[in-house]
């Protein structure tokens, strides 16, 4: 639903200011949450709320009762199993834990590394179909459903910022994620590539020709979804004789059925009535007329009563357990049609009209009188939301669960029959449910691994990578997870580039620059910051009445040749004359839509595709499609006719005339963008003056901003993340966009304002290298900290040792001097008496950081700090309640270490313009240049970094930041604020000139070495710089001659953590050669890698055929051991000589791989090489013997 108050829905577009940090109550918690920030995760939270409040409670209505029989051909033993009621509780602590408040909060799950789940209570009803007797059983905690934070069942819902802080949460907490094993997980938005729901897409695919003999490449694809997210995929194929066949997808299999067979099974209409329905608006197409007649005549050869066709479908598809065995084939066919055929329509006559509509569209596409739809364009997609995914999984789960319960009851009844008892006990249902137990695996597996387990596929093209970790490196990276939308893992492996291209239909919906470089480029996109996604299906009853009132002819009236269909969510309502009548209906609906009428939803998507003016012209299939379904993207635009904001969908935008600003409008213009930057994502919009930079630099900035040391959270002491980054000296930017203020991003800064001199000064600032002032570093500029958490769980440790218990932290008896002495001998002085470290303690490699007593082995053991690189300081120590309270002492603890990371040589940093570089040297402040005012730059930037990168926006930030400094204010850097007629350099230049500074931002500077004034004017000013998480301490590595090797290639393994080798690429090779040290390449790549001595046959040149053979005892009396055997070529025999040589082992591995492909690798030798080496070899062999 669109917000009723659009002022809170849209961001504040006024100029930014410093009111955030200059207000009187700065530093105190706000009374309310930031409303703009809340919209980031609203789509996720609202969809999950729909699942909890509407979807899950209606499972009993959407899951068909399962009918089965305990004993074959026994009417008395037929039963119906129903899901009667479902109730979702709130997260609570385990019953074994003694406490006053049993509510479970997300903070405790993060700290203890547990799951945040809610219990699901289900009531089942077993009814005997003959006697009517029933058994009702309520199963408590049938499921432990993963619960989304901030959803309607979450305890944090509705809390004020002050109350959230009291619950150890951030005051801005937006929710929208799950917690699995203490880690935050997000179900990212996924493009559903099998078309928009309930909308037939016309396509041409060469693969369809090969699907079945006689098929053409033309057809339709439709993904049917009912009100409760049940999915059924269908195709309509056109044959070479213009006939139609329907393809059903059932349990990942394809089944082809003639269209008229399905239509005849749906309705009792006469052949003439079906013919007239299919021929609506197609009377001038003789080929289509004859095709419809042929399809009908094929049914005349057999009895074509509609019950006969239903019987045929029932006989063919009842193997899929769509109805019980005692039901007739007709009933089975009707059940099949209800479950798999156009399931979004409840009326069979509506289904017949839908087939007629699809037949007309498919025929026109096959004859090139209708344009095909673009399946790669976002207008053809909808979005997979978390709540909808859970609803589909729950439907499949309960259908499977009913079958499992029935099988257990039938098996138990068979056992009773063998004992002579033919009655069904009153506890039969309870027995079967209890035997199955709790069913948590599918949902838990999804959130923990991101992979989906399903039987029928749920209509999805991918089952992996659906859930990703919500990394909180900084706040920008965290909230970007909620706005990213992925095309699908299937397209990562495709060579075609069309799925990666940015379609024109994506304007304003998909950000053109917020996509990663590399393999995911164009597939992993981000929504524009004004885009919202519809969550609920609207009630269209009043809309249908309205359409009939304003001139839409009902379907019962025959359509004229120039009429076009009016369709609501795939259901045809009637006909309207093409031309001015259809335009009048469209305009009237838009007027009601913007006036908040209860008859027209404010998220209604009105897609008017007019018929072509020239007969036979290939345009999109004509009609008025009205869409109210969920999972649709929409965004606000200004309706110029009504002078109101209207929510526009992505499919209808293609048919509208939209202008960016008023100057570019013309007589056909209907809509205007709210502001030019509305097409960008939140992160792209915060890049200053991004429209003045090259597009590649803006793409880089969107990625680097998510790799920045920032301020990720205010609850670091209450989290147990494996690794968290924080910058201790952040600042708010002097140059910022309007979104920065409306989102309150000053609370979560990403960088520091750095004074930069653009000058070639030292020789250490070439290329991307920069010199950093040593004093600036010592005063805390870009000073970062890493927090690592080590979990101690003695219960898991005991289980890994094969014990159930028997371990406890700390000294066994602190009052016994001998015991205390024994404890101190093992634990050392850095641990307290409870076996845990003191906060503030410094730990180095192999220091014991916790100690426990093993009662089974009667000794103390310790866990050792295993980081080689650097020392760590204990930030905090937290202990947790035991899983089994009967065991004494603490069993679980979290130890958080703090690692200082001041900026160092080799660390990476970047501006907000994609200008990344490394710290090449810490330059003494006394040797740095200074300005006339005595300002020493923090960083020296090489001027060659501007021309090739074309980052004009960074130059503007120099002068804008300087203007902000002298005037004590901040300036607006929102993209597209300035243009050719009102340039940024002229604006800020005048501001600097009025302040008494150089118009161009230049400064006169003095050499820090000689003290003389530099001849050139130096470009100088503040720029907001980000320190990236790519640091030397995490990257550098060294490896000696020995170390882990790959068992196949004998080369060093890859990876710093595994003790692997250092990569030596082309640049490293070129550097060694240029320094005259080429022989190091041989040492590193051969002697210290896969050096291998082997023998090669001098006749056949094979490295594989030479082996040591056992000598004949009758000829060689000196033979004792196998090591005294002789080397022979098994191909050439003992006469051939073999040479001992040095080779990389991977060469022999290559020869073996090629031999498996029947390719021989030969080595050639010169004659003199053979003779010389053979003589030496003979001497060596004699010496060995």
Secondary structure, DSSP 8 states (H G I E B T S, - for coil): ---S-HHHHS---S---SHHHHSTTTTS--SS--HHHHTTTHHHHHHHHHIIIIITTTHHHHS--EEEESSTT-GGGEEEEEEEEEEE---B--TTS--S--B--HHHHHHHT---EEEEEEEEEEEETTT--EEEEEEEEEEEEE--TTSTTSTTTT--HHHHHHTT--TT-----EEETTEEEEE-EEEE-S-SBT--EEEE-HHHHTTSTTEEEEEEEEEEE-TT--EEEEEEEEETTS-EEEEEEETTEEEEEEHHHHHHHH----HHHHHHHHTTT-TT-HHHHHHHHHHHHHHHTS---HHHHHHHHHHHHGGG-SS-TTS-HHHHHHHHHHHHSSTT---HHHHHHHHHHHHHHHHHHHTTSB----TTSGGG-EEE-HHHHHHHHHHHHHHHHHHHHHHHHHHHHHHHHHTT--S--TTHHHHHHHHH----HHHHHHHHHS----SSGGG-S--SS-EEE---SSHHHHHHHHHEEE--GGGGG---SGGGS--GGGTTTB-SS-S-SSTTTTTEEEB-TT-EE--S----HHHHHHHHHTT-EETTS---TTEEEEEETTEEEEEEETTHHHHHHHHHHHHHHHTT-TTS-TT-EEEEE---SSTT--BS--EEEEE--SS-EEEEEEETTTTEEEEEEHHHHTTS-EESSGGG--TT--EE-SSGGGGS-HHHHTSTTGGGB-HHHHHHHHHHGGGB--B--S-GGG---SEEEEESS-B--SEE-HHHHHTTGGGG--BEEEEEEE---SSS-STTEEEEEHHHHHTTTT-EEEEEEEEEEHHHHHHHHT-SS-EEES-S-TT-HHHHHHHHHHH-SSB-TTSBB-TT-EE-TT-EEEEEEETTTTEEEEEE---SS--EEEEEEEEE--SSTTS-S--EEEEEEEEEE---TT-EEEETTS-EEEEEEEE-GGGS-EETT--B-SEEE-THHHHTTTBHHHHHHHHHHHHHHHHTS-EE--TTSS-SSS-HHHHHHHHHHHTTS-TT-EE-EE-TTT--B-SS-EEEEEEEEEEBS--HHHH-----S---B-TTT-SB-S-TTTT------HHHHHHHHHTT-THHHHIIIIITTTEEEEEEETTT--SSSEEEE---TTT-TT--SGGG-EEEETTTBTTS-EEEEEEEHHHHHHHHHHHHTT--------HHHHHHHHHHHHHHHHHH-
